[in-house]
Amino acid sequence: MLIMKFLLISLGTRGDMEPFLAQAMLLKKEGHTVACCFPEQFRHLAEEEDLIFYTLGSDFIALINSDAGRAVMGGAKVSSWKRLMYLKELYNQSHAINRNVFAIQEVVFKHFMPDHVVFHPKSTYAFCRKDIPRTILSPVPYLIHPTAERAPIGININMGGAMNKLLYRLTIYAMQKNIIKTAGRRMKEYRLTKSDIRSAIIDTDIIYTVSKHLFPKPKEYPAHAKVIGYVERDKKSHWEPEAKLLDFMNKHNKLVMLTFGSMHNGNAQATTQLFIDVLTALNIPTIINTSEGGLEQPRYFDKELFHFTNDIPYDWVFPKLHGVIHHGGSGTTHMVIKYACVSLIIPHIVDQFMWNDILSKLGLGPKGISIRKLERTKLEGLVRDFYSNEQYKVRAEEMSRLMFEESKHRGNTF
């Protein structure tokens, strides 16, 4: 086997890093030299796995954590006008950040000199390097290649057939325009045309790291678009559960967890209290993971019914739970199902609405409601169904077996 140098580039939240880390570990196991190029906030993830690390800086994640980012991504109830202003602010700031990230990647390429590049479509630079073998890696489906069955990711209204396909063409055009704008004068220096960029988007090999049981490959997809299944790395961790957590878990036979992962919330206190009120009314023992700030521990709460944490490995806790109320990020969604948990998704952004729809149609839990539309009566009905309908658990256990079987004997795909 030819030993190669792989450069893996990802831009986004924690959920966007994990699929790349999983692939990195598969490549490293085969003897390849592997480098990861991530935002600075995720340096520790690569270094914990003894991988070469290049930073993309901290500005992208800082933007997500800004007031504008929290308002757009979280559950803060702001006026349409205010939300529009926040979106405009994010767009303006993100363009400057993209230009900087583009320049950083150019330096990384010169320093590492990769034989093959695996990149997240948000990272843009690799679209401009037709001289190096490259593969797009996406943790979410319905991204580039048109299909009549569903609109592109981020468009939460299925408009059917021809209209869906038109939306894909518009999505590709928007991606092409953004890459050209970000590349600027490099387009001329690299001798690139608009057609080159469009071809890079639609013709580059792409792998979707999603389960074929949640997302069967659409018949319209080309051969170079592959659904390879969910890949979870064996994480190195020195984490140990605290005694209070173990005591809490030992007291309850049918536990659930509430977590919004990397999602932020401009109204975390009120959102948390709403869930506490609903879960208390239904007498459901719950571990609440505050994580990145989407939820917030109140000063007073029933310690017999709730345990708060901000640092708990999902692969440790999920196998011990009945179900998980979560945001619906791709990685979290796959882990919830892989470990046979019932799911209730409270979507915040983009692909989370899609996973909410897919899981409910597969009978893996009730269809949740947007973080911005939470209200007591509707939420209580959903949580009651989520907790008491045993058919969801049966279906989750069936899907768990399929996903574990899917993950056996998988090597790298490059």
C-alpha positions as CSV (number, residue, x, y, z in Angstrom):
1,M,0.0,0.0,0.0
2,L,1.2,3.5,-0.9
3,I,1.8,5.6,2.2
4,M,0.5,9.1,1.6
5,K,0.2,12.5,3.3
6,F,-3.5,13.4,4.0
7,L,-4.6,16.9,5.0
8,L,-8.1,17.1,6.6
9,I,-9.7,20.5,6.8
10,S,-12.9,21.4,8.6
11,L,-14.7,24.6,9.5
12,G,-17.7,24.7,11.8
13,T,-18.7,23.6,15.3
14,R,-17.6,20.5,17.2
15,G,-20.0,18.3,15.2
16,D,-18.2,19.3,12.0
17,M,-14.8,18.1,13.5
18,E,-15.7,14.6,14.7
19,P,-16.3,13.0,11.2
20,F,-12.9,14.3,10.1
21,L,-11.2,13.0,13.3
22,A,-12.8,9.6,12.7
23,Q,-11.4,9.5,9.2
24,A,-8.1,10.8,10.4
25,M,-7.8,7.9,12.8
26,L,-8.6,5.3,10.1
27,L,-5.9,6.8,7.9
28,K,-3.4,7.0,10.7
29,K,-4.1,3.3,11.6
30,E,-3.1,2.4,8.0
31,G,0.2,4.2,8.3
32,H,-0.5,7.4,6.5
33,T,0.8,10.8,7.7
34,V,-2.3,12.8,8.7
35,A,-2.7,16.5,9.5
36,C,-5.8,18.3,10.7
37,C,-6.6,21.9,10.0
38,F,-9.4,23.1,12.3
39,P,-10.4,26.2,14.2
40,E,-8.1,26.9,17.1
41,Q,-10.8,26.0,19.7
42,F,-10.5,22.3,18.5
43,R,-6.7,22.0,18.7
44,H,-7.0,19.8,21.7
45,L,-9.1,17.2,19.8
46,A,-6.4,16.6,17.2
47,E,-3.5,16.8,19.7
48,E,-5.3,14.2,22.0
49,E,-5.1,11.8,19.1
50,D,-1.4,12.7,18.4
51,L,-2.3,14.2,15.0
52,I,-0.4,17.0,13.3
53,F,-2.4,20.2,13.8
54,Y,-2.7,23.4,11.8
55,T,-4.9,26.2,13.2
56,L,-7.5,28.1,11.2
57,G,-7.6,30.7,13.9
58,S,-10.3,31.4,16.5
59,D,-12.4,34.0,14.7
60,F,-15.0,31.7,13.1
61,I,-16.0,30.2,16.5
62,A,-15.9,33.6,18.1
63,L,-18.4,34.8,15.5
64,I,-20.7,32.0,16.4
65,N,-20.4,32.9,20.1
66,S,-21.1,36.6,19.5
67,D,-24.4,38.2,20.3
68,A,-25.5,38.0,16.7
69,G,-24.4,34.4,16.4
70,R,-26.3,33.4,19.5
71,A,-29.4,35.2,18.4
72,V,-29.4,33.5,15.0
73,M,-28.4,30.0,16.2
74,G,-30.3,29.9,19.5
75,G,-33.7,30.4,20.8
76,A,-33.8,34.1,21.5
77,K,-37.1,35.6,20.4
78,V,-36.2,38.7,18.5
79,S,-38.2,40.6,15.8
80,S,-37.8,39.7,12.2
81,W,-36.1,43.0,11.5
82,K,-33.6,42.4,14.4
83,R,-32.9,38.9,13.1
84,L,-32.3,40.3,9.6
85,M,-29.9,42.9,11.0
86,Y,-28.0,40.1,12.9
87,L,-27.9,38.0,9.6
88,K,-26.4,41.0,7.8
89,E,-23.8,41.5,10.5
90,L,-22.9,37.8,10.4
91,Y,-22.6,37.9,6.6
92,N,-20.3,40.9,6.6
93,Q,-18.1,39.6,9.3
94,S,-18.0,36.1,7.9
95,H,-16.7,37.3,4.6
96,A,-13.6,38.8,6.2
97,I,-13.1,35.7,8.3
98,N,-13.4,33.5,5.1
99,R,-10.7,35.5,3.4
100,N,-8.4,35.1,6.3
101,V,-9.1,31.3,6.6
102,F,-8.5,31.0,2.8
103,A,-5.1,32.7,3.2
104,I,-4.2,30.4,6.2
105,Q,-5.0,27.3,4.2
106,E,-2.8,28.5,1.3
107,V,0.2,28.6,3.8
108,V,-0.8,25.2,5.3
109,F,-0.7,23.6,1.8
110,K,2.7,25.0,1.1
111,H,4.1,23.8,4.4
112,F,2.5,20.3,4.6
113,M,2.5,19.5,0.9
114,P,-0.4,17.0,1.0
115,D,-0.9,14.1,-1.5
116,H,-4.7,14.2,-0.9
117,V,-7.0,16.7,0.7
118,V,-10.3,15.9,2.5
119,F,-12.3,19.0,3.2
120,H,-15.5,20.4,4.6
121,P,-17.4,22.5,1.9
122,K,-17.3,25.5,4.2
123,S,-13.5,25.7,4.0
124,T,-13.6,26.8,0.3
125,Y,-9.8,26.9,-0.4
126,A,-9.5,23.3,-1.7
127,F,-12.1,24.0,-4.3
128,C,-9.4,26.1,-6.0
129,R,-6.7,23.4,-6.0
130,K,-7.4,21.3,-9.0
131,D,-3.8,20.2,-9.0
132,I,-4.2,18.0,-5.9
133,P,-6.5,15.0,-5.4
134,R,-9.3,16.1,-3.2
135,T,-12.5,14.7,-1.6
136,I,-15.3,16.6,0.0
137,L,-16.5,15.2,3.3
138,S,-20.0,16.2,4.5
139,P,-21.7,15.1,7.7
140,V,-25.0,16.1,6.3
141,P,-26.9,15.0,3.1
142,Y,-28.9,16.9,0.5
143,L,-26.0,19.3,0.0
144,I,-25.0,19.6,-3.7
145,H,-26.5,17.0,-6.0
146,P,-30.1,17.6,-7.0
147,T,-32.8,15.2,-6.0
148,A,-36.6,15.5,-6.3
149,E,-37.2,14.0,-2.9
150,R,-36.1,16.9,-0.8
151,A,-34.9,20.5,-1.0
152,P,-31.3,21.4,-0.3
153,I,-30.1,21.4,3.3
154,G,-31.1,24.6,5.1
155,I,-34.4,25.0,3.1
156,N,-36.9,23.6,5.4
157,I,-39.9,23.5,3.0
158,N,-40.1,20.6,0.6
159,M,-41.4,22.2,-2.6
160,G,-41.4,19.0,-4.6
161,G,-39.9,17.7,-7.8
162,A,-38.8,20.3,-10.3
163,M,-38.8,23.2,-7.7
164,N,-36.4,21.2,-5.4
165,K,-34.0,20.6,-8.3
166,L,-34.1,24.3,-9.1
167,L,-33.2,25.2,-5.5
168,Y,-30.2,22.9,-5.8
169,R,-29.0,24.9,-8.9
170,L,-29.4,28.1,-7.0
171,T,-27.5,26.6,-4.0
172,I,-24.6,25.6,-6.3
173,Y,-24.6,29.1,-7.8
174,A,-24.5,30.7,-4.3
175,M,-21.6,28.4,-3.3
176,Q,-19.7,29.2,-6.6
177,K,-20.2,32.9,-6.1
178,N,-19.0,32.8,-2.5
179,I,-15.8,30.8,-3.4
180,I,-15.0,33.2,-6.2
181,K,-15.5,36.2,-3.9
182,T,-13.4,34.6,-1.2
183,A,-10.6,33.7,-3.6
184,G,-10.4,37.2,-5.1
185,R,-7.2,37.7,-7.1
186,R,-6.2,34.1,-6.5
187,M,-8.6,33.1,-9.3
188,K,-6.3,34.8,-11.8
189,E,-3.1,33.6,-10.2
190,Y,-4.4,30.0,-10.1
191,R,-5.7,30.3,-13.7
192,L,-9.3,29.5,-12.5
193,T,-12.5,30.2,-14.3
194,K,-16.0,30.3,-13.0
195,S,-16.6,27.1,-14.8
196,D,-13.6,25.5,-12.9
197,I,-15.2,26.4,-9.6
198,R,-18.6,25.1,-10.6
199,S,-17.0,21.8,-11.7
200,A,-15.1,21.6,-8.5
201,I,-18.4,21.8,-6.6
202,I,-20.4,19.2,-8.6
203,D,-17.7,16.9,-9.9
204,T,-15.3,16.5,-7.0
205,D,-15.6,13.1,-5.1
206,I,-17.8,13.5,-2.1
207,I,-18.4,11.2,0.9
208,Y,-21.4,11.6,3.2
209,T,-20.6,10.3,6.6
210,V,-24.2,9.4,7.4
211,S,-25.9,6.1,7.9
212,K,-27.5,4.6,4.9
213,H,-30.3,3.5,7.2
214,L,-31.2,7.1,7.9
215,F,-30.2,8.4,4.4
216,P,-30.4,5.9,1.6
217,K,-28.4,7.3,-1.4
218,P,-30.9,8.9,-3.8
219,K,-31.1,7.3,-7.2
220,E,-30.2,10.6,-8.9
221,Y,-26.9,10.9,-7.1
222,P,-23.8,10.4,-9.3
223,A,-21.3,7.5,-8.8
224,H,-18.7,9.9,-7.2
225,A,-21.1,10.8,-4.4
226,K,-20.9,8.0,-1.8
227,V,-22.8,7.4,1.5
228,I,-20.3,5.6,3.6
229,G,-22.1,5.3,6.9
230,Y,-21.6,6.9,10.3
231,V,-18.0,6.7,11.5
232,E,-17.4,7.2,15.2
233,R,-13.8,7.4,16.5
234,D,-12.6,5.7,19.7
235,K,-12.1,8.8,21.7
236,K,-9.2,9.1,24.1
237,S,-10.6,10.4,27.4
238,H,-9.4,10.7,31.0
239,W,-13.0,11.6,32.0
240,E,-14.4,9.9,35.1
241,P,-18.0,10.2,36.3
242,E,-18.4,12.1,39.6
243,A,-20.0,10.2,42.5
244,K,-23.1,12.5,42.5
245,L,-23.8,11.6,38.9
246,L,-23.4,7.8,39.6
247,D,-25.7,8.1,42.6
248,F,-28.3,10.0,40.6
249,M,-28.2,7.4,37.8
250,N,-28.4,4.5,40.2
251,K,-31.6,5.9,41.7
252,H,-33.5,5.9,38.4
253,N,-34.4,3.1,36.0
254,K,-35.7,5.1,33.0
255,L,-33.4,8.1,32.6
256,V,-33.4,10.7,29.8
257,M,-30.9,13.4,28.9
258,L,-31.5,17.0,27.7
259,T,-28.6,18.5,25.7
260,F,-28.3,21.1,23.0
261,G,-24.6,20.3,22.3
262,S,-22.7,23.2,20.6
263,M,-25.9,25.3,20.1
264,H,-26.0,28.6,21.9
265,N,-29.1,30.3,23.2
266,G,-29.8,34.0,23.9
267,N,-32.6,32.9,26.2
268,A,-31.0,29.9,28.0
269,Q,-32.4,30.6,31.4
270,A,-36.0,30.7,30.3
271,T,-35.6,27.8,28.0
272,T,-34.1,25.6,30.7
273,Q,-36.9,26.6,33.2
274,L,-39.6,25.6,30.6
275,F,-38.1,22.2,30.2
276,I,-37.7,21.8,34.0
277,D,-41.4,22.7,34.5
278,V,-42.5,20.1,31.8
279,L,-40.2,17.3,33.0
280,T,-41.3,18.0,36.6
281,A,-45.0,17.8,35.7
282,L,-44.3,14.4,34.0
283,N,-42.0,13.2,36.8
284,I,-39.2,12.3,34.3
285,P,-35.7,12.0,35.8
286,T,-33.3,13.9,33.6
287,I,-29.6,14.6,33.2
288,I,-29.3,18.2,31.8
289,N,-26.1,19.0,29.9
290,T,-25.5,22.7,29.7
291,S,-22.5,22.2,27.4
292,E,-21.9,25.4,25.2
293,G,-24.6,27.5,26.8
294,G,-27.8,26.4,25.2
295,L,-29.0,25.5,28.6
296,E,-28.3,27.0,32.0
297,Q,-28.3,25.5,35.5
298,P,-30.7,27.5,37.8
299,R,-29.9,28.4,41.4
300,Y,-32.7,26.2,42.7
301,F,-34.0,22.9,41.2
302,D,-35.1,19.4,42.4
303,K,-31.9,17.5,42.9
304,E,-33.9,14.2,43.1
305,L,-35.2,14.7,39.6
306,F,-32.4,16.5,37.8
307,H,-28.7,16.4,37.6
308,F,-26.8,19.1,35.8
309,T,-23.4,18.7,34.1
310,N,-21.4,20.5,31.4
311,D,-19.0,17.8,30.5
312,I,-20.2,14.3,29.8
313,P,-19.1,11.9,27.0
314,Y,-22.1,10.9,24.9
315,D,-20.6,7.4,24.2
316,W,-20.5,6.8,27.9
317,V,-23.9,8.1,28.9
318,F,-26.2,7.3,25.9
319,P,-26.1,3.5,26.3
320,K,-27.5,4.0,29.8
321,L,-30.4,6.2,28.8
322,H,-34.0,5.6,27.6
323,G,-33.9,8.7,25.4
324,V,-32.4,12.0,24.6
325,I,-34.0,15.4,24.0
326,H,-31.5,17.2,21.7
327,H,-30.9,19.8,19.0
328,G,-30.6,17.3,16.1
329,G,-27.0,17.9,15.0
330,S,-25.8,15.2,12.6
331,G,-23.3,13.6,15.0
332,T,-25.6,13.7,18.1
333,T,-28.5,12.3,16.0
334,H,-26.4,9.4,14.8
335,M,-25.1,8.6,18.3
336,V,-28.6,8.8,19.8
337,I,-29.8,6.2,17.4
338,K,-26.6,4.1,17.4
339,Y,-27.0,3.6,21.2
340,A,-30.7,2.8,20.9
341,C,-32.1,5.9,22.5
342,V,-35.5,7.4,21.7
343,S,-35.1,10.8,20.2
344,L,-37.0,14.2,20.6
345,I,-35.4,16.9,18.4
346,I,-35.7,20.6,19.2
347,P,-34.1,21.9,16.0
348,H,-32.2,25.2,16.0
349,I,-30.7,25.6,12.5
350,V,-30.1,24.1,9.1
351,D,-29.9,20.3,8.9
352,Q,-31.5,19.8,12.3
353,F,-34.9,20.4,10.8
354,M,-34.2,17.7,8.3
355,W,-33.1,15.1,10.9
356,N,-36.2,16.0,12.9
357,D,-38.3,15.0,9.9
358,I,-36.4,11.9,9.0
359,L,-36.3,10.4,12.5
360,S,-40.0,11.0,13.2
361,K,-40.9,9.3,9.8
362,L,-38.8,6.3,10.8
363,G,-40.7,6.0,14.1
364,L,-37.6,6.8,16.3
365,G,-39.5,9.5,18.3
366,P,-42.1,12.2,17.9
367,K,-41.5,15.2,15.6
368,G,-40.2,18.0,17.7
369,I,-40.7,21.7,17.4
370,S,-38.3,24.6,16.6
371,I,-36.4,26.1,19.6
372,R,-38.1,29.4,18.6
373,K,-41.6,28.0,18.9
374,L,-41.4,26.3,22.3
375,E,-44.5,26.6,24.4
376,R,-45.7,24.7,27.4
377,T,-48.7,22.8,26.2
378,K,-47.2,21.5,22.9
379,L,-43.9,20.7,24.6
380,E,-45.5,18.7,27.4
381,G,-47.5,16.6,24.9
382,L,-44.3,15.8,22.9
383,V,-42.3,14.9,26.0
384,R,-45.0,12.7,27.3
385,D,-45.2,10.8,24.0
386,F,-41.4,10.6,23.8
387,Y,-41.2,9.0,27.3
388,S,-44.2,6.8,27.3
389,N,-44.5,5.4,23.8
390,E,-42.6,2.1,24.0
391,Q,-42.8,1.6,20.2
392,Y,-40.2,4.3,19.8
393,K,-37.8,2.3,22.0
394,V,-38.4,-0.9,20.0
395,R,-37.7,0.9,16.7
396,A,-34.6,2.6,18.2
397,E,-33.2,-0.8,19.2
398,E,-33.8,-2.2,15.8
399,M,-32.0,0.8,14.1
400,S,-29.2,0.5,16.6
401,R,-28.5,-3.1,15.6
402,L,-28.4,-2.0,11.9
403,M,-26.0,0.9,12.6
404,F,-23.6,-1.3,14.6
405,E,-23.6,-3.8,11.8
406,E,-23.0,-1.1,9.3
407,S,-19.9,0.1,11.2
408,K,-18.1,-3.2,11.2
409,H,-14.9,-3.7,9.2
410,R,-14.9,-0.2,7.7
411,G,-11.6,1.2,6.4
412,N,-10.9,4.5,4.8
413,T,-12.5,5.4,1.4
414,F,-9.7,7.3,-0.4
